[in-house]
Amino acid sequence: MPPTATLAAHLAGISAATVPAAVRDRAGLVLADTLGAIVAGQGDAAVRAMVRRHAMAGGLCRLPGTDARAAPPMAAFLNGFAGTALELDEGNYPAGGHPGIHTVAAALAEAEARDANGTLLLDAVIAGYEAGARVGMATRLRPAAHPHGTWGTLGAAAAVAKLRGHGAETTARVLEVAASLGLATSATAALRGGSVRNAYAGMAAQNGLLACDLAEAGVSGEPEGIAAVFGRVVGDAFDGAVMVEGLGERWLVTEAFFKQASCCRETQGALEALELLLAEAPVAPESVAAIEVETFASAAALAEQAPAASIAGRFSIPFTVATRIVRGHAWTEAFSEAAVADPETRALAARVAVREAPALTARLPRERVCRLSLRLHGGAVREKEVVGTPGDPDRPLPEEALREKFRRCAEPAFGSRWDVAWHAARHPDGLADLLALF
C-alpha cells in the first residue's frame, strides 16, 4: 500500500477504542496547553484587531476567550493566529515544529461547527497531530523554510477529516489535496521582526478546512503529492517509509514538549542555565560585564542583540536572557513592545554574545546542550551547562506546573472558570458538549 494510503487508513481507524489510554491522556494535555496559548494570544493587539475585523454575528464558531464568533474557516485562522502570537505553544522535536497549534486551531473550529462532543474532538486532535508530525518527521525542510504553515496543513486537514467522519479513501484524498495548500514560509521572518510569522499556523489551519471541502467537491491532489511537495518543493528530501514507520505503536503526541516561557524553544536552554545561576545567587543588571552563550547551531542562530520588534525579542537569546534579568521573568510582558524598547534591557542584551560550538551541534538530536558563562564587573565568572530544558519529553514538567501555566494564560479572559476550562480540555473524553472550552 502506498505511504499516503497507509497513513490515511491509520488515521481513519483512530478512536477511543483503538488509541491507548496513555496516548489519549497525553493528547488531552496537548489540547489543554494549546487552548491556553490560544486564549492568552487573544490579548495580542494584532489578534484583537483581526477578531474585530472578521467577527460575524451568528457565526457558527466561538473564539476561545472572547465573546466573538466567526465562520469556520476564519475561526480556524484566528485560533492559529492567536495560538502562536505569544510563542507559548507546544512543539515536537522529531517533527521539527509545532503540530499542536495547527491541529487544535482547525479542530476547535470544525468541532464547533459540527457541535461535536469531547471524545470526537480528542480523536481529531490525535489524528491531526499524528498526520502533521509524521510528515514533518519524514521531511528535511529547506533551511530557509519555517516549519509553521507547511506540513501543519496536513495535520489540520486530518483533524477536520476525522471530525467529518471520513474513511481511509477520502482521508487519503484530503491529505493529497492538503499537501499542495501549504505556505512558502521564511525562517528568518521572526528573527527580523516580521510578525507575519504568527499568521502561518492560522493559514494552515484554515487551509485544512479548505482541503476537506475541495476533496469533498471532487478536487484531486497530486498522487503521492506529500512526497512531491515535501521532498522537492519546500523540502530537500522526504522518506515515506519514515512517515508510516511504527504506526499504532509510536504515537508522536506522546513526544510533545511544553514551554513555561513566552519565547522560542531554542532560547530556553540559555534561559534555564541563567535561572539555575540566579537561583544560586541573584544578579543585578548593572553588575553584568558580559554573558557568553555556547550552544548548537540552530539555537546559536538566535543571536540578535538588538531585536527590531516584540517577535524578534522572542527569537533572540541575548534579549531573552537580558529581559529575564531586568524584569525577573520571561512571561508575556517581558517581550512586549515596551520591554523590547527598554534602554536598560537593550544595553544588557548588547553584552550577551552567542556562538555555535560544533561539538555541541554534533550531539544533536540526542542532546540539546547549552553553556552559559556570566562575567561580573570585578572579574567573577559563574558558569552553567544544561542538557535540554524542563518540559522536554525526557524532562517532563509536573502537571501542576502546566495547570498553573494554563491559569496564567486563561484567567484574564475566563476569570474563575479557567479551572473548569482546564479540566474540560485536559480530559475531554465523555464531554457531551464543548461549551467549557470557550
Secondary structure, 3 states (H helix, E strand, C coil): CCHHHHHHHHHHCCCCCCCCHHHHHHHHHHHHHHHHHHHHHCCCHHHHHHHHHHCCCCCCEECCCCCCEECHHHHHHHHHHHHHHCCCCCEECCCCECHHHHHHHHHHHHHHHHCCCHHHHHHHHHHHHHHHHHHHHHEEECCCCCCCCCCHHHHHHHHHHHHCCCCHHHHHHHHHHHCCCCCCCCCCCCCCCCHHHHHHHHHHHHHHHHHHHHHHCCCCCCCCHHHHHHHHHCEEEECHHHHHCCCCCCCHHHHEECCCCCCCHHHHHHHHHHHHHHHHCCCCHHHEEEEEEEECHHHHCCCCCCCCCHHHHHCCHHHHHHHHHHHCCCCHHHHCHHHHHCHHHHHHHCCEEEEECHHHHCCCCCCCEEEEEEEECCCCEEEEEEECCCCCCCCCCCHHHHHHHHHHHHHHHHHHHHHHHHHHHHCCCCCCCCHHHC
